[in-house]
């Protein structure tokens, strides 16, 4: 038990990040649902319920918190996000860990602040809206049949720009070509399905870079 507690304290000391989030308590099932969906849509991670933002231990009543987490998953995520819970006894208090694995049923949706069901991903220590190209890629990849890649002028522009700058943005393509945003998204999604490009993002920007497979061809 001491080793488990010490490991948890080490994780808390490292702070919040891509795979770890602290929650003092659960007061909003929708907000918890967003975290569950974001972890499932990204690379998995854990919520530590009963830990303040500064890493100090607040503790929780595990039965009540478990009920609220179940409500968040069952009623506010679609498809329902699967998770496991672990109760930790730390500093005389209960910390509830909610662990989520990366899902193979992408995308998972949860309500935004207006109640609309949207897809979230984890970016650094925050849950952010998934780019529309990524959501479409998830949907279309389920039935995608690989074929020989056909390069048109727009695809050539994208590939050439990435070779020169290391990345390309949707906004650059729209501005340079004058194409409608939806048409540009179509091209980018096709390139993602063909494993030519992939998305890299931070809290402020989304850009497209070559996949390792394409770079190694």
C-alpha positions as CSV (number, residue, x, y, z in Angstrom):
1,X,0.0,0.0,0.0
2,X,2.9,2.4,0.8
3,X,4.4,1.9,-2.6
4,X,1.0,2.6,-4.3
5,X,0.6,5.7,-2.2
6,X,4.1,6.9,-2.9
7,X,3.6,6.3,-6.6
8,X,0.4,8.4,-6.6
9,X,2.1,11.2,-4.7
10,X,4.9,11.2,-7.3
11,X,2.3,11.5,-10.1
12,X,0.5,14.3,-8.3
13,X,3.9,16.1,-7.7
14,X,4.5,16.1,-11.5
15,X,1.3,18.1,-12.0
16,X,-1.5,18.0,-14.5
17,X,-0.8,17.2,-18.1
18,X,-1.8,15.2,-21.1
19,X,-2.6,12.1,-19.1
20,X,-3.5,13.5,-15.7
21,X,-6.1,15.8,-14.4
22,X,-7.0,16.9,-10.9
23,X,-10.6,17.5,-9.6
24,X,-11.3,18.9,-6.2
25,X,-14.8,17.4,-6.4
26,X,-17.4,16.6,-8.9
27,X,-20.0,19.3,-9.3
28,X,-20.8,19.1,-13.0
29,X,-21.4,15.7,-14.7
30,X,-21.0,17.3,-18.1
31,X,-17.6,18.6,-17.3
32,X,-16.5,15.1,-16.1
33,X,-18.0,13.6,-19.3
34,X,-15.8,15.9,-21.4
35,X,-12.7,14.7,-19.6
36,X,-13.7,11.0,-20.1
37,X,-14.4,11.6,-23.8
38,X,-11.2,13.6,-24.3
39,X,-9.1,10.8,-22.7
40,X,-10.8,8.1,-24.7
41,X,-10.4,10.1,-28.0
42,X,-6.7,10.8,-27.3
43,X,-4.2,8.5,-25.5
44,X,-6.0,7.7,-22.3
45,X,-5.4,9.1,-18.9
46,X,-6.6,9.5,-15.3
47,X,-8.8,11.9,-13.3
48,X,-7.8,12.2,-9.7
49,X,-10.9,13.2,-7.8
50,X,-10.2,14.7,-4.4
51,X,-7.0,16.5,-5.4
52,X,-6.9,20.3,-5.7
53,X,-5.3,22.2,-8.6
54,X,-2.2,22.9,-6.5
55,X,-1.8,19.2,-5.8
56,X,-3.0,19.2,-2.1
57,X,-5.3,16.4,-1.0
58,X,-8.9,17.3,-0.4
59,X,-10.4,13.8,-0.3
60,X,-13.8,12.7,-1.4
61,X,-16.7,10.4,-0.4
62,X,-16.0,7.6,-2.9
63,X,-19.5,6.2,-3.1
64,X,-21.1,9.5,-4.0
65,X,-18.3,10.3,-6.5
66,X,-18.5,6.9,-8.1
67,X,-22.2,7.4,-8.6
68,X,-21.7,10.8,-10.3
69,X,-18.9,9.4,-12.5
70,X,-21.2,6.6,-13.6
71,X,-23.9,9.1,-14.4
72,X,-21.5,11.2,-16.4
73,X,-20.4,8.2,-18.5
74,X,-23.8,6.6,-19.0
75,X,-25.9,9.7,-19.6
76,X,-23.4,12.2,-21.0
77,X,-20.9,10.3,-23.3
78,X,-21.7,8.6,-26.6
79,X,-20.7,6.0,-27.3
80,X,-20.4,5.4,-23.5
81,X,-16.8,5.7,-22.4
82,X,-15.5,2.7,-20.4
83,X,-13.4,3.4,-17.3
84,X,-12.1,1.8,-14.2
85,X,-11.9,3.3,-10.7
86,X,-9.3,2.9,-8.0
87,X,-9.6,4.2,-4.4
88,X,-6.4,5.5,-2.9
89,X,-5.9,6.2,0.8
90,X,-3.6,9.2,1.1
91,X,-3.0,11.5,4.1
92,X,-6.0,10.0,5.9
93,X,-8.3,10.8,2.9
94,X,-9.7,9.0,-0.1
95,X,-8.6,10.0,-3.6
96,X,-10.6,8.4,-6.4
97,X,-8.7,7.6,-9.6
98,X,-10.8,7.3,-12.8
99,X,-8.7,5.7,-15.4
100,X,-9.6,5.7,-19.1
101,X,-7.9,3.8,-21.9
102,X,-7.6,5.1,-25.5
103,X,-10.8,3.9,-27.2
104,X,-11.2,1.9,-30.4
105,X,-14.7,3.3,-30.9
106,X,-13.8,6.8,-31.9
107,X,-15.1,9.4,-31.8
108,X,-16.7,9.7,-28.3
109,X,-19.0,12.7,-27.8
110,X,-19.8,14.8,-24.7
111,X,-21.9,18.0,-24.1
112,X,-20.2,21.3,-24.5
113,X,-21.2,24.3,-22.4
114,X,-24.3,24.8,-24.5
115,X,-25.3,21.2,-24.2
116,X,-24.4,20.2,-27.8
117,X,-22.8,16.8,-28.2
118,X,-19.3,17.3,-29.7
119,X,-16.0,15.5,-29.7
120,X,-13.2,16.5,-27.4
121,X,-9.5,15.7,-27.3
122,X,-6.8,16.2,-24.7
123,X,-4.3,18.9,-25.5
124,X,-1.6,19.5,-22.8
125,X,-3.6,19.7,-19.6
126,X,-6.9,20.8,-21.2
127,X,-9.9,19.3,-23.0
128,X,-10.4,21.0,-26.3
129,X,-12.7,20.6,-29.3
130,X,-11.5,18.0,-31.8
131,X,-10.7,19.5,-35.2
132,X,-13.4,18.7,-37.7
133,X,-10.9,17.0,-40.0
134,X,-10.0,14.6,-37.2
135,X,-13.6,13.8,-36.4
136,X,-14.2,13.1,-40.1
137,X,-11.1,11.0,-40.3
138,X,-12.3,8.9,-37.3
139,X,-15.6,8.3,-39.0
140,X,-14.4,7.6,-42.5
141,X,-11.4,5.4,-41.4
142,X,-13.9,2.7,-40.3
143,X,-14.9,1.9,-43.9
144,X,-11.9,3.3,-45.8
145,X,-10.4,1.1,-48.4
146,X,-6.8,2.0,-49.3
147,X,-6.1,2.8,-53.0
148,X,-3.4,4.5,-55.0
149,X,-3.0,8.1,-54.1
150,X,-4.0,10.5,-56.8
151,X,-2.3,13.9,-56.6
152,X,-4.3,16.9,-57.9
153,X,-3.0,20.5,-57.8
154,X,-4.3,21.2,-54.2
155,X,-2.7,18.0,-52.9
156,X,0.6,19.0,-54.6
157,X,0.4,22.4,-53.0
158,X,-0.1,20.9,-49.5
159,X,2.8,18.4,-50.0
160,X,5.1,21.1,-51.3
161,X,4.2,23.5,-48.5
162,X,4.9,20.9,-45.8
163,X,8.3,20.1,-47.5
164,X,9.2,23.8,-47.4
165,X,7.8,24.9,-44.0
166,X,7.4,21.6,-42.1
167,X,3.7,22.0,-41.8
168,X,0.6,23.5,-43.4
169,X,-2.6,24.9,-42.0
170,X,-6.2,24.8,-43.4
171,X,-6.3,28.6,-43.3
172,X,-3.2,28.8,-45.5
173,X,-4.8,26.5,-48.1
174,X,-8.1,28.3,-48.1
175,X,-6.3,31.7,-48.5
176,X,-4.0,30.5,-51.2
177,X,-6.5,28.5,-53.3
178,X,-9.8,30.4,-52.6
179,X,-11.5,27.0,-52.1
180,X,-14.4,26.6,-49.7
181,X,-13.4,25.4,-46.3
182,X,-15.4,22.2,-46.6
183,X,-13.5,21.3,-49.9
184,X,-10.2,21.9,-48.2
185,X,-11.2,19.7,-45.3
186,X,-12.1,17.0,-47.9
187,X,-8.6,17.1,-49.3
188,X,-7.0,17.0,-45.9
189,X,-9.1,14.1,-44.7
190,X,-8.2,12.2,-47.8
191,X,-4.5,12.8,-47.2
192,X,-5.0,11.6,-43.6
193,X,-6.8,8.5,-44.7
194,X,-3.9,7.8,-47.1
195,X,-1.5,8.2,-44.2
196,X,0.3,11.1,-46.0
197,X,-0.4,13.7,-43.3
198,X,-1.5,13.8,-39.7
199,X,-2.7,16.4,-37.2
200,X,-0.5,18.2,-34.7
201,X,-2.1,20.7,-32.4
202,X,-1.8,22.9,-29.4
203,X,-4.3,25.0,-27.6
204,X,-4.1,27.8,-30.2
205,X,-3.4,26.2,-33.5
206,X,-4.0,23.1,-35.7
207,X,-1.5,22.1,-38.4
208,X,-0.8,19.2,-40.7
209,X,2.6,17.4,-41.0
210,X,3.9,14.3,-42.8
211,X,3.3,11.0,-41.2
212,X,6.4,8.9,-40.4
213,X,5.2,6.3,-43.0
214,X,5.1,9.0,-45.8
215,X,8.5,10.5,-44.8
216,X,10.1,7.0,-44.9
217,X,8.8,6.2,-48.4
